[in-house]
């Protein structure tokens, strides 16, 4: 079964970064992946899917684009 989830571009970018950071922490703590969990696999697959759709993650100004996306998301929820 396939599930479709709709995200805004900003949500996808911020989620991708969170997933990548989670992966980095996991592989640093467990480089041989001996304690891999089903959640780790699901997160990894989601990260890979987002990576194929977010070309700006390879841009020189990625950090700035990510910060802008985070700011816009926060403004949507908490305002200016």
PyMOL commands that set and color helices and strands:
alter all, ss='L'
color gray80, all
select helices_A, chain A and resi 9-29+38-51+55-58+62-78
alter helices_A, ss='H'
color red, helices_A
deselect
rebuild
show_as cartoon
